[in-house]
Structures are given as structure tokens and as C-alpha cells.
Amino acid sequence: MEMSTDKISITAISSISPLGVTLEEIWENYQNTDHRLTLQEIDKEPVWTGRLSQNLQQKITDLKESDSKYQHLDHSVLYALYTARNAVERAGWKSLERSNKNFGINIGSSRGATGLFEHFHEDYLKHNRTPSLTSPTTTLGNISSWVAHDLGTDGPEFSHSITCSTALHALLNGVAWIRSGMADKFLVGGSEAPLTPFTIAQMKALKIYASSKNSSVTERIRSYPCRALDVMKKKNSMVLGEGASLACLERGILPGTLGVIEGIGYATELLEHNVSISADARCFQKSMAMALENTPKEEVDVIVMHAPGTLKGDISEWNAIKKIFCNDLPFLTTNKWKIGHTFGASGMLNIEMAILMLRYQKAIQVPFYKNTAAPKNIKKVLVNAVGFGGNAVSILLAKV
């Protein structure tokens, strides 16, 4: 294959989530209509969460215990370390000579070290002091720094938080660095470990969390606690999930390319409310229009929606899509009904979902949403993410 240098490709993607680790395992879990959410007791109350399996939790424990320096790291950092190792190995970057390991790293998180923050704060309230590692292990920047240390890279590394669109903003940054000529490769994505009492209490205070009342085992099997993309629902149904997802970006179209970034879009709404998203999500209208600037709308086969499972969040994005595509809607899908909302990691998990649909040429149906006809050929997928503050990002991916 002749390499094209005017494109930017995703040459590898890796994640850790309730769906698993390998792309084959993740795709297999997308094929059934079962959700991966479980009831977890938090503050003596049952709460729906998207937790990693016990097997994956053990892998993270093994990583933590493999190096004395890693034993004091938050799970948000450990998830990123584990995922980054897999990503660079799949991309072939692991075997690069030290002189060529200057690829950039941009890994973000909405909440950062939630577990350690709560642990250290509780300790402070009891003893009126904090351990010496409190600050360095809870700084948001330590995610990318530890990944750079673990991989032995010499390139630029930075972290950021743009709430739930963090991972896709990391992708935007990687694209910008590569297009500028300042880098040829970038590792981008997000990591989140938000299943802590205080973080879940914050979501409950917003009255957007899924109810766990009357959740018998039988009901848990046949129903869906998170009704993401159900625009007819009457109650908020957001569920938090944990995990990380990272992608390797490279200049050109290479033999191992999984998908080509054909369009990028971004927009921010004026702050009119704490959540700051209008009834027809003007930020999404702008970001999608920007991403589709050089692409006819009818060429979009599937849209992977942000769809957090909230009343306003789901319907506003759906309204925005209607505004852009009118009556010719593409196939709509999301993964939050299955794994929960992973905050800063969610956008890259959406990218992974899009890449899998491009790879296997099959659209993933949301079981309780009446969709348009599934496309016979999937050539282009539009991926959305937005966070508190109305920071929307849209990425158009194309099959090679």
C-alpha cells in the first residue's frame, strides 16, 4: 500500500472497560443485548455501576504490585498504564528504538484521582494532616507523566480535563500536533475511575442517576437501568462506569490503519446553566457541521452518540442530529446503556465502538431504540462527545 501523508490514521486502539480488553472480546460482548452493569453497595445503598470484571480488577492489582512506585497510584493512572502498554504494542511502537520513542502523549480525565482524593481528604479530617504523596499522586498531570515514564518516551506529554469530552479533545490535540509537523505520532485518550461514594453522590445530587429501587435479580437480567438513547423515557437514567481507552495516531495511511480521521469538529455553548446545553444542543450542531464540512451528509452511515442516559442530554443531542440531517437520519447508536458513562474516557470508547463497526461491517443496535434500517455497508461513522460546560466534539472516521 502506498502511504498517503496528508491523512491522519488510528493505527491501534486499546481499552479496559466492563466489555473486556481485546478487540475480539469487546466485539463479542457488543453482539448480545445484555448490559454489563451491576448493583454495587455504596454507603450501604445499592447503586448501579459499570465495574470492571473481577479478572480485570486482578490484572490492575497485579500491575500495581509489579513496581513499588506504582503502589501509591490512583486507579485512573493504573488504568491508563495498563491500556497504554497494550496500545503501543498493537501499534508496533513498543519495539521502537529509544531514539525514536519521541511520540506525544495526551491522556485526560474528567475527575482524575477520585479514589485517592477521597482517601486523603478523609485522612485529613481525622488527623488534620496529609501524607507527603497526597499532592503528587492526585495532580491531574500525573496520568500522562506516569505513562511516559512507563513507556520510556521522550516526547511531549500533557493531561487535561474537559469533563466528558476529554478523550476526544485529546484526539483533537494529537491531530493538531501531527498536522503542525511537531510530531508524527501521538498516544491520546482518557481514563476514569469514578466509582467512589463522593463522585456518585455528586451525580445523585444532580438528580440524573438511575434508580436502583426494586431491582431484583430477575429484573436486572431483563431490563436496562441506563436508558441511553431512549428519547421517550420519563426519568433520568445515567449510570457511572469505569475504564480507559487510548488510540495511537500516526501521519499517513499505513498497512495497519484501523480508521482514517476524515473530519473534526468542536464547539462550546455560552454558559446559561450549570450543564449548559440547549434544547437542540447548538454546540453539537456546530461540531457536527464542522466535522462534515467536506463530506456530504448522506455519506454518514452511523452516528455514535454521546447519549449519557439523562432526559435533557439524550433528547438535546437527538434534536441536534435532526437539525443537521433533517429526515434522513443515519443509524444511531451508543454504548452507555451497556457499560455506563465513563466520563473522560467515554469519547474514546465511542471511537473504539466506531472502529469495530467499520472493521466488522455491522451496526450495533440499542435494544430499546427503534432505529432506521441498519446500513449494509459502513464506510463512515460520526462520533460525538460533550461535557459539562457545553464542550462538544465530533469526529468523522472513515474505513480505509
C-alpha positions in Angstrom: 0.0 0.0 0.0 1.4 3.4 -1.0 1.5 5.6 2.1 -0.5 8.9 2.0 1.0 11.6 4.2 -1.9 14.1 4.1 -4.1 11.9 6.3 -4.1 11.0 10.0 -4.8 7.4 10.9 -5.7 5.5 14.0 -3.2 2.6 13.8 -4.2 1.0 17.2 -6.7 1.3 19.9 -6.9 -0.3 23.3 -9.3 -0.1 26.3 -10.1 -1.6 29.6 -13.8 -1.5 30.5 -16.7 -3.7 31.5 -16.6 -5.0 27.9 -13.2 -6.6 28.4 -9.7 -5.9 26.9 -9.1 -7.4 23.5 -11.0 -6.1 20.4 -12.3 -9.6 19.8 -13.7 -9.9 23.3 -15.2 -6.5 23.2 -16.8 -7.1 19.8 -18.3 -10.4 21.1 -19.8 -8.6 24.1 -21.4 -6.0 21.8 -23.2 -8.8 19.9 -25.7 -9.6 22.7 -28.4 -7.4 24.2 -27.3 -7.8 27.8 -25.9 -4.9 29.7 -22.7 -5.1 31.7 -24.0 -3.1 34.7 -24.1 -4.4 38.3 -25.5 -3.4 41.6 -22.8 -2.3 43.9 -23.3 -1.3 47.6 -22.0 2.2 48.2 -22.7 3.9 51.5 -24.9 0.9 52.4 -27.2 1.5 49.4 -27.4 -0.5 46.2 -26.2 1.6 43.2 -25.9 0.7 39.5 -22.4 0.9 38.2 -20.3 -0.2 35.2 -17.5 -2.0 37.0 -14.5 -3.9 35.6 -14.8 -7.7 35.9 -13.0 -9.4 38.8 -10.5 -10.7 36.3 -9.7 -7.2 35.0 -9.5 -5.9 38.6 -7.0 -8.6 39.3 -4.9 -7.5 36.3 -4.8 -4.0 37.7 -3.8 -5.2 41.1 -1.0 -7.2 39.5 0.2 -4.1 37.7 0.0 -2.1 40.9 2.1 -4.7 42.8 4.6 -5.1 40.0 6.6 -2.0 40.9 6.9 -0.3 44.3 6.5 3.1 42.6 3.0 2.1 41.3 1.6 1.0 44.7 0.6 4.6 45.6 -1.1 5.5 42.2 -4.8 6.1 41.7 -6.8 3.6 39.6 -7.2 6.3 37.0 -3.5 6.2 36.4 -3.2 2.4 36.6 -6.0 2.0 34.0 -4.1 4.4 31.7 -0.8 2.5 32.3 -2.4 -0.9 31.5 -4.2 0.4 28.4 -1.2 2.3 27.1 1.0 -0.7 27.2 -1.5 -2.6 25.1 -2.0 0.2 22.6 1.7 0.8 21.8 2.3 -2.9 21.5 -0.6 -3.2 19.0 0.8 -0.2 17.0 4.3 -1.6 16.9 5.6 1.4 18.9 6.9 -0.8 21.7 9.8 -2.1 19.6 10.9 1.4 18.6 14.5 2.3 19.3 14.9 4.7 22.2 15.9 7.5 19.8 12.5 7.1 18.0 10.4 7.0 21.2 9.5 10.6 21.0 5.8 10.2 20.3 3.5 12.6 22.2 1.1 11.6 24.9 -2.1 13.3 25.8 -4.3 11.4 28.3 -7.1 13.2 30.1 -9.6 12.6 32.8 -12.8 14.3 33.9 -12.3 13.7 37.6 -8.8 12.4 38.0 -7.7 10.6 41.1 -11.2 10.4 42.7 -10.3 7.4 44.9 -7.1 9.0 46.3 -8.7 12.4 46.7 -11.4 10.9 48.9 -9.0 8.7 50.9 -6.6 11.6 51.6 -9.4 14.0 52.5 -10.9 11.6 54.9 -7.5 11.1 56.5 -7.0 14.9 56.7 -10.4 15.3 58.5 -9.3 12.7 61.1 -5.7 13.8 61.7 -5.5 17.4 60.4 -2.6 16.5 58.2 -1.9 14.7 54.9 0.8 12.2 53.7 3.6 13.5 51.6 2.4 11.8 48.5 -1.0 13.5 48.6 -0.3 16.2 46.1 1.9 14.4 43.5 -0.5 11.4 43.3 -3.6 13.5 42.9 -2.4 16.0 40.3 -4.2 15.5 37.0 -0.9 15.7 35.0 0.5 12.6 36.7 -1.6 10.4 34.3 0.4 11.2 31.2 3.6 11.6 33.2 3.4 8.1 34.6 2.5 6.6 31.2 5.5 8.4 29.6 7.7 7.0 32.4 6.3 3.5 32.0 6.8 3.5 28.2 10.2 5.3 28.3 9.2 8.0 25.9 10.9 11.4 25.3 8.1 13.2 23.5 5.7 15.9 24.8 3.2 14.7 27.4 0.3 16.5 29.0 -3.1 15.9 30.6 -6.3 17.9 30.8 -9.9 17.8 31.9 -12.7 18.9 29.7 -15.2 16.8 31.5 -16.9 14.2 29.4 -15.4 15.3 26.1 -11.9 15.0 27.5 -10.8 12.0 25.4 -11.9 13.5 22.1 -10.3 16.8 23.0 -7.1 14.7 23.4 -7.6 13.4 19.9 -8.0 16.9 18.6 -4.7 17.9 20.3 -3.0 14.9 18.8 -4.3 15.8 15.3 -3.1 19.4 15.8 0.4 18.4 16.8 0.8 16.0 13.9 -0.6 18.5 11.3 1.7 21.1 12.6 4.7 18.9 11.9 5.8 18.9 15.6 5.1 15.2 15.9 4.5 12.2 13.7 2.8 10.0 16.4 0.6 10.7 19.4 -1.0 8.5 22.0 -4.4 10.0 23.0 -7.4 9.2 25.1 -8.9 9.3 28.6 -9.0 7.3 31.8 -11.6 7.4 34.6 -12.1 5.6 37.9 -15.2 7.4 39.3 -17.0 4.7 41.2 -16.5 6.3 44.6 -19.0 7.4 47.2 -18.5 11.2 46.8 -18.5 11.1 43.0 -21.7 9.1 42.8 -23.2 11.4 45.5 -22.5 14.3 43.2 -24.4 12.8 40.3 -27.3 11.9 42.6 -27.4 15.5 43.8 -28.0 16.5 40.2 -30.9 14.0 40.1 -29.6 12.4 37.0 -28.6 9.0 38.3 -30.5 5.8 37.6 -32.8 4.5 40.3 -31.9 1.1 41.9 -35.2 0.7 43.7 -37.0 -2.7 43.3 -34.0 -4.1 41.3 -34.4 -7.8 41.8 -32.1 -10.3 40.1 -34.8 -11.2 37.6 -35.4 -7.5 36.7 -31.7 -6.9 36.4 -31.4 -9.5 33.7 -34.3 -8.4 31.6 -34.3 -4.6 31.9 -31.9 -1.8 31.3 -31.0 0.5 34.2 -29.4 3.1 31.8 -31.9 4.0 29.1 -29.3 5.9 26.9 -30.8 7.0 23.6 -34.4 6.2 24.8 -35.8 9.6 23.9 -39.2 8.5 25.2 -38.1 7.8 28.8 -39.7 9.7 31.6 -36.8 9.5 34.1 -33.1 10.2 34.2 -31.1 7.0 34.0 -27.4 7.8 33.9 -25.1 5.2 35.4 -21.3 5.7 36.0 -18.8 3.3 34.6 -15.0 2.9 34.9 -12.2 2.3 32.4 -9.7 3.8 30.0 -9.4 4.0 26.2 -6.4 5.1 24.2 -5.6 5.4 20.5 -2.4 5.6 18.5 -2.4 8.4 15.9 0.0 8.5 13.0 0.6 10.6 10.0 -0.4 8.9 6.7 -2.4 5.8 5.8 -0.4 2.7 6.9 -1.0 -1.0 6.3 -2.3 -1.4 9.9 -4.7 1.6 9.8 -7.9 0.9 11.6 -9.7 4.1 10.5 -8.9 7.4 9.0 -9.8 10.7 10.6 -11.7 12.5 7.8 -13.2 15.4 9.8 -13.0 17.1 13.2 -15.4 19.5 14.8 -15.7 21.3 18.1 -17.9 24.0 19.7 -18.8 25.4 23.1 -22.1 26.9 24.2 -22.5 30.0 26.2 -22.9 29.2 29.9 -26.6 29.7 30.6 -26.9 26.8 33.1 -24.5 24.6 35.1 -24.9 21.9 32.5 -25.0 24.5 29.7 -26.6 22.6 26.8 -29.6 24.0 24.9 -32.7 22.1 24.0 -31.4 21.4 20.5 -27.7 21.2 21.5 -26.4 24.1 19.4 -22.8 23.0 20.4 -23.4 19.6 18.7 -24.9 21.2 15.7 -21.8 23.3 15.2 -19.3 20.5 15.9 -21.1 18.0 13.6 -21.4 20.6 10.8 -17.7 21.4 11.2 -16.7 17.7 11.1 -18.9 17.2 7.9 -17.6 20.4 6.2 -16.0 18.4 3.3 -18.4 15.4 3.4 -21.9 15.0 2.1 -24.3 14.2 5.0 -25.7 11.2 3.2 -22.3 9.5 3.3 -22.5 9.2 7.1 -23.7 5.6 7.8 -23.7 5.6 11.6 -23.6 8.1 14.5 -22.2 7.0 17.8 -23.9 9.4 20.2 -22.8 10.7 23.5 -26.2 9.9 24.9 -25.5 9.9 28.7 -28.9 8.5 29.6 -30.3 11.7 31.0 -33.5 13.2 29.9 -32.1 16.5 28.6 -28.8 15.1 27.4 -30.2 12.5 25.2 -33.1 14.5 23.6 -31.0 17.6 23.0 -28.4 15.6 21.1 -31.1 13.8 19.2 -32.7 17.2 18.3 -29.3 18.4 17.1 -28.9 15.4 14.8 -32.4 16.1 13.4 -31.4 19.7 12.7 -28.3 18.6 10.8 -29.6 15.6 9.0 -33.3 16.5 8.8 -35.5 13.5 7.9 -32.6 11.5 6.5 -31.2 10.2 9.9 -28.2 7.8 9.9 -28.3 4.7 12.1 -28.0 5.9 15.7 -26.2 4.0 18.5 -24.4 4.4 21.8 -22.7 2.1 24.4 -23.7 3.8 27.7 -26.7 1.6 28.1 -24.3 -1.3 28.2 -21.3 -0.1 30.2 -22.3 3.2 31.8 -20.9 6.7 31.4 -17.1 6.6 31.9 -16.8 10.5 31.9 -13.4 11.5 30.4 -12.8 8.1 28.8 -16.2 7.8 27.1 -15.4 9.6 23.9 -12.5 7.2 23.0 -14.7 4.2 23.9 -17.1 5.7 21.3 -14.2 5.8 18.8 -13.4 2.2 19.6 -17.0 1.2 19.0 -16.9 3.1 15.6 -13.7 1.3 14.6 -15.2 -2.1 15.5 -18.3 -1.4 13.3 -16.0 -0.3 10.4 -13.9 -3.4 10.9 -16.8 -5.9 11.1 -19.2 -4.1 8.9 -22.1 -4.4 11.3 -24.0 -1.7 13.2 -24.6 -2.2 16.9 -28.3 -1.8 17.8 -29.5 -0.3 21.1 -32.1 -2.9 22.1 -34.9 -0.5 23.2 -34.5 2.2 20.5 -36.4 2.0 17.2 -33.7 2.8 14.6 -33.5 3.4 10.9 -32.6 0.4 8.8 -29.1 -0.9 9.5 -26.6 0.1 6.8 -25.4 -2.8 4.5 -22.0 -1.1 4.1 -20.4 1.0 6.8 -17.8 3.4 5.4 -18.1 6.5 7.6 -19.1 6.9 11.2 -19.6 10.1 13.1 -18.6 10.1 16.8 -19.9 12.6 19.4 -19.0 13.6 22.9 -19.9 16.6 25.1 -19.2 17.6 28.7 -20.5 20.0 31.4 -19.9 23.4 30.0 -21.2 22.5 26.6 -17.8 21.4 25.2 -18.8 19.3 22.2 -16.5 17.4 19.9 -17.4 15.4 16.7 -15.0 13.1 14.9 -15.7 11.6 11.4 -14.0 8.3 10.9 -13.7 6.5 7.5 -12.9 3.0 6.5 -9.6 2.5 4.7 
